[in-house]
Amino acid sequence: MEQRRMGRTGAPVSSLTLGTRAVAGVAAHDPSAGVTLVLEALTRGVTSVDVSDADGAGLAETAVGAAIAGRREDVFLSVRFGAPVDQDPAHRGNGRRWMFRAVERSLQRLGTDVIDLYQPALPDPATSLDETLDALADLVAQGKIRAFGLPGFPAEELVEAQWLRSGSKSATATHVPYSILTRTAERTVFPVARRFGLGVLAGAPLTGGWLAGTYRAGTVQPRSPHVDEHPDAYDIGAPRNRRKLEVADRLGRLADDSGFTVSELAVAFALTHPDVSSVVIGPRTVSHVDAYVQASEIVLDDGLLDAIDAIVAPGTHVLERDTGFALPALSRERLRGRTPVGAGPNRS
């Protein structure tokens, strides 16, 4: 499998990165099957693994740790923290207090003494960026992590982070949703990553199943774990999803004409962007792994890329909202123009 570089760190990573949310689901039913799924990905040339300590409340990390035992230095290990791991409100967030506990728990479950890339799962509005950056830099100095990233952070906060810290004390990567249906990163995060040499992990290339090939005009409602968890976002009869179904069908016809599956087209598209270091995949079975590996070998020509651009314009998205972190400025009424006249800091 093609080897790329994780931004300015120069660390080699495979073009595909194994995401482990599905691994956690498999391990919940059969721990040995979770380990096997990771091993099969490694056997097929995947050398980069991205795991969250919240995936199965540690089940994914345990499975990854068992799979990489004896081959740790052959694997680029990315770990995310900060998402809730249980009901305790103290066991989450991007502050130093929880971060230092979380990293020790992850190191133990993974059976390693150092993590290659450590990242908060999402921005944490309750914690200052200074606090998060200082704590992450201290973990680098302690030798517990080699580098850190800022996944899901909007472009302006990535820039702010680079202004606040430089050298080994600055972020070197980010993780952003990127697919044919979600192309906003092309005009926001990717230019920032290019400017500051950030590695980019591109997640959700199939957009939660919309580009798996099962969403076509005239078909019945597909079933999947995503549909069960978020039925409103996948109901093909709902007006809010009409545009997604239309685009998925057009891409399906384009794939048919090109001799590819829709999922192959989607993965190859995400891998084509020059700012992408690696595409994060979420296989639930070994056959899924094989399909992703096959897709990673496809090279899309300019004509096919132009045809995709004609369906979804560069820098745009077709979801009801962008995937990823909901900005406080859009999710909080007082920051969205709902402050009474005279109450704002710039009102006289």
Secondary structure, DSSP 8 states (H G I E B T S, - for coil): --EEE-GGG--EEESEEEE-HHHHHHHHH-HHHHHHHHHHHHHTT--EEEEETTGGGGHHHHHHHHHHTT-GGGSEEEEEE-S--SS-TTS-SSSHHHHHHHHHHHHHHHT-S-BSEEEESS--TTS-HHHHHHHHHHHHHTTSBS-BB-TT--HHHHHHHHHH--GGGS--EEEEE-SSSB-GGGTTHHHHHHHHT-EEEEE-TTGGGTTSS---TT------HHHHH-HHHH-TTSGGGHHHHHHHHHHHHHHHHHT--HHHHHHHHHHHSTT-SEEEE--SSHHHHHHHHHHHT----HHHHHHHHHHS-TT-B-SSS-SS---HHHHSGGGTT-S-TT-STT--
